[in-house]
Structures are given as structure tokens and as C-alpha cells.
Amino acid sequence: MSLIKNAVKAAMLTGLALAVAGAGKANEIKGKVSVQGIKSAENIAVYVDAIPEQKFPAPQEHVVIDQRKMAFIPHVVVVHQGTTVDFLNSDSVGHNVYWPSISGNKKLSHNLGTWPKGDKKPFQFNDLGVASLLCNVHPEMSGYVVVVPTPYFAVTDKDGNFEIKNIPAGKYTLKTWSEDGKPTTQAVDVSGATATVELTVKK
């Protein structure tokens, strides 16, 4: 009798463990961005818009944008609001990093100055929107910091693919930003382990 009880108990514990593991399983959004009238589907920001009644703490980990071979690398960086970005200079010349506005708001312009090879300067992005990175010394340089309201975001690869991981189940609004295309908005239901979406960005 005790063997039967022990077997039943073990089965119950196993079932409970599996249930807990299933409940804690991270969901994800996978998708592909197609483009119309735009030269490339790469470097398009895809992110979950603000979630009502949910606030997220500012990330402690810094993000690095390198200045290397006269370019901002990565070209497009998406960060959660409150993230500190470290601007590293890996070139043998000085770079003057600045942005004239954030999403057109010139009051949010900032100039980090110039610094030599191997040094970096931090800046905390607390305002939502897009900062267009420029260099007074090298006008051919450009890059973008896209500041979004949630930690759920991605940047498309050269084929337009993206993946947003570790998102809880729920219904959300998915948005895009691109250098050359118009913003898009689409509802997404993350009720299973993986939600698959297709987006189109037009000129």
C-alpha cells in the first residue's frame, strides 16, 4: 500500500513540477518585416508599445555604441527608456558625437563633445523617441538610438527577421521604426509559446 501511495505522490510531484515549468516558460514574438519602396529590411526597430498600468525599472546594464572605421556600430540601437549608452571611440581620430533632437524635439538635443581613441562617454536616455547620431568632425557618420517604453524589442536582420524573447502572455501593440519608412502599428496576441507576425514597412 505504501508503494502505491509513494508512486501516486511521486506522480503528483512530477505533474506539479511540469506545470510550474510550463507556467514559467518564456513566450516570444517571431516575425518578418517586408518593405515597399525601401532599399533594405535590415536595421528596422520592432518593439512592444507601452503596456497600461505596467512600469519597468531602468536597466542597470549599459549598452555600447562603438565609433569604428568612421561609423557608428551598430547603426541602429534600440534601448529601453532609462538605459545608459556608452559611446566608445575605437578610431585613431577624435569624434564629436551629438544629436540635434529626439524625434524632432530640439530641446532634447545634446552634444557629448570630442574624446580620443579608447575613451568612452556615457549618456542616459530618459526621453522616448529617436536620437539621430551625428559627428561634426565627420559628416558622413550617422546612427540612431531608438528609445522605447518597454524592454521587449528587437532589430531586424538583413532579411527582415526579428525575435522578441522573454515576453509574458498577453495582448500588445507592436510598433516599428525605420530610417527610411513610415512607422507601423499592429496588434499581437501572445497567448502561446510563440506568436508569429508579418509586418510591412512602406516608404
C-alpha positions as CSV (number, residue, x, y, z in Angstrom):
1,M,0.0,0.0,0.0
2,S,2.8,2.3,0.9
3,L,4.4,1.7,-2.5
4,I,1.2,2.8,-4.2
5,K,1.0,5.9,-2.1
6,N,4.6,6.7,-2.8
7,A,4.0,6.2,-6.6
8,V,0.9,8.5,-6.5
9,K,2.8,11.1,-4.5
10,A,5.8,11.0,-7.0
11,A,3.4,11.3,-9.9
12,M,1.7,14.3,-8.3
13,L,5.1,16.0,-7.6
14,T,6.2,15.3,-11.2
15,G,3.0,16.8,-12.6
16,L,3.3,19.9,-10.3
17,A,6.9,20.4,-11.5
18,L,5.9,20.2,-15.1
19,A,3.0,22.6,-14.5
20,V,5.3,25.1,-12.8
21,A,7.9,24.7,-15.6
22,G,5.2,25.3,-18.2
23,A,3.8,28.3,-16.4
24,G,7.3,29.8,-16.2
25,K,8.1,29.2,-19.8
26,A,9.0,32.5,-21.6
27,N,7.0,33.4,-24.6
28,E,8.3,35.1,-27.7
29,I,7.3,37.1,-30.8
30,K,8.9,36.0,-34.0
31,G,8.3,37.7,-37.3
32,K,9.5,39.1,-40.6
33,V,9.3,42.7,-41.9
34,S,8.8,43.2,-45.6
35,V,9.4,46.5,-47.2
36,Q,7.9,48.5,-50.1
37,G,9.9,51.3,-51.6
38,I,12.7,50.9,-49.1
39,K,16.1,49.7,-50.1
40,S,16.6,47.3,-47.1
41,A,14.6,45.4,-44.5
42,E,17.6,45.5,-42.2
43,N,18.0,47.7,-39.1
44,I,14.3,48.2,-38.5
45,A,13.3,48.6,-34.9
46,V,10.4,46.4,-33.7
47,Y,9.1,46.9,-30.2
48,V,6.1,46.5,-27.9
49,D,4.5,49.8,-27.1
50,A,3.7,51.0,-23.6
51,I,1.6,48.5,-21.6
52,P,-1.1,50.2,-19.5
53,E,-0.6,50.0,-15.7
54,Q,2.9,48.5,-16.2
55,K,6.1,50.3,-15.5
56,F,9.6,48.8,-15.9
57,P,12.7,49.8,-14.0
58,A,15.6,51.4,-15.9
59,P,18.2,48.8,-16.9
60,Q,21.4,48.6,-14.9
61,E,23.4,47.2,-17.8
62,H,24.9,49.7,-20.2
63,V,24.7,49.4,-24.0
64,V,27.8,50.2,-26.0
65,I,27.9,52.1,-29.4
66,D,31.3,52.0,-31.0
67,Q,32.8,54.6,-33.3
68,R,34.9,52.4,-35.6
69,K,36.1,52.9,-39.2
70,M,34.2,56.2,-39.3
71,A,30.9,54.6,-38.5
72,F,28.5,54.2,-35.6
73,I,28.3,50.5,-34.8
74,P,25.6,49.2,-34.5
75,H,24.0,51.6,-36.9
76,V,20.6,51.3,-35.2
77,V,20.3,50.6,-31.4
78,V,17.1,50.1,-29.6
79,V,17.1,50.7,-25.8
80,H,14.6,50.6,-23.0
81,Q,13.8,54.1,-21.5
82,G,16.4,54.9,-18.8
83,T,19.2,52.9,-20.4
84,T,22.7,54.3,-20.3
85,V,24.6,54.2,-23.6
86,D,28.4,54.2,-23.5
87,F,29.8,55.9,-26.7
88,L,33.2,54.3,-27.3
89,N,35.8,55.7,-29.7
90,S,37.9,53.0,-31.4
91,D,39.2,55.2,-34.1
92,S,42.6,56.9,-34.0
93,V,40.9,60.3,-34.5
94,G,38.5,62.2,-32.3
95,H,34.8,62.2,-32.9
96,N,32.2,64.8,-31.9
97,V,29.0,63.0,-31.1
98,Y,25.8,64.9,-30.9
99,W,22.1,64.7,-31.8
100,P,20.1,67.8,-32.9
101,S,16.8,66.5,-31.4
102,I,14.9,63.5,-30.2
103,S,12.0,62.8,-32.5
104,G,12.1,66.4,-33.6
105,N,12.2,68.0,-30.1
106,K,15.2,70.3,-30.3
107,K,15.0,70.9,-26.6
108,L,16.3,67.4,-26.2
109,S,19.4,67.9,-28.3
110,H,22.7,67.1,-26.7
111,N,26.4,67.4,-27.6
112,L,28.8,64.9,-25.9
113,G,31.9,66.7,-27.1
114,T,35.0,65.0,-28.5
115,W,37.3,62.3,-27.0
116,P,40.3,60.3,-28.1
117,K,40.7,56.6,-29.0
118,G,39.9,54.1,-26.3
119,D,37.8,56.5,-24.3
120,K,34.1,56.5,-23.9
121,K,31.3,58.8,-22.7
122,P,28.1,57.7,-21.1
123,F,24.6,59.2,-21.6
124,Q,21.3,58.0,-20.0
125,F,18.4,58.2,-22.5
126,N,15.3,59.0,-20.4
127,D,13.2,60.5,-23.2
128,L,11.2,58.3,-25.5
129,G,11.9,58.8,-29.2
130,V,14.7,58.6,-31.8
131,A,18.0,60.3,-31.4
132,S,19.8,60.8,-34.7
133,L,23.5,60.5,-34.0
134,L,25.9,62.7,-35.9
135,C,29.6,63.8,-35.8
136,N,30.6,67.4,-36.5
137,V,34.1,66.2,-37.5
138,H,32.9,63.6,-39.9
139,P,29.6,64.5,-41.6
140,E,29.4,61.1,-43.3
141,M,28.8,59.4,-40.0
142,S,25.2,58.7,-38.8
143,G,23.4,56.3,-36.4
144,Y,20.3,56.1,-34.4
145,V,19.2,55.4,-30.8
146,V,15.6,54.4,-30.6
147,V,14.3,54.8,-27.0
148,V,11.2,52.6,-26.3
149,P,8.8,52.3,-23.3
150,T,9.2,48.5,-22.7
151,P,12.1,46.0,-22.5
152,Y,10.5,44.0,-25.4
153,F,12.2,44.9,-28.6
154,A,14.4,43.8,-31.5
155,V,16.2,45.0,-34.6
156,T,15.7,43.2,-37.9
157,D,18.5,41.3,-39.6
158,K,19.4,41.7,-43.3
159,D,16.4,39.6,-44.3
160,G,13.9,41.4,-42.1
161,N,13.6,38.7,-39.5
162,F,13.3,39.6,-35.8
163,E,12.7,37.9,-32.5
164,I,11.5,39.3,-29.2
165,K,12.1,37.0,-26.3
166,N,11.0,36.6,-22.7
167,I,7.7,38.4,-23.0
168,P,4.7,37.4,-20.8
169,A,1.5,36.2,-22.2
170,G,-0.9,39.0,-23.2
171,K,-2.2,41.2,-25.9
172,Y,0.1,44.0,-27.1
173,T,0.6,46.7,-29.7
174,L,3.7,46.1,-31.8
175,K,5.3,49.1,-33.5
176,T,8.1,49.7,-35.9
177,W,10.6,52.4,-36.7
178,S,12.9,52.6,-39.7
179,E,15.3,55.1,-41.1
180,D,13.5,55.4,-44.4
181,G,10.0,54.1,-43.9
182,K,6.8,55.1,-42.1
183,P,6.1,53.8,-38.7
184,T,3.7,50.8,-38.5
185,T,1.4,49.5,-35.7
186,Q,-0.1,46.1,-35.3
187,A,-1.9,44.2,-32.6
188,V,-0.3,40.9,-31.4
189,D,-1.7,38.2,-29.1
190,V,1.0,36.3,-27.2
191,S,-1.2,33.6,-25.8
192,G,1.0,30.6,-26.8
193,A,4.7,30.0,-26.5
194,T,5.4,31.7,-29.8
195,A,3.4,34.4,-31.6
196,T,4.3,34.8,-35.3
197,V,3.6,38.1,-37.1
198,E,4.3,39.6,-40.5
199,L,4.8,43.4,-40.9
200,T,5.1,45.7,-43.9
201,V,7.0,48.9,-43.8
202,K,6.4,51.4,-46.6
203,K,8.2,54.4,-47.9
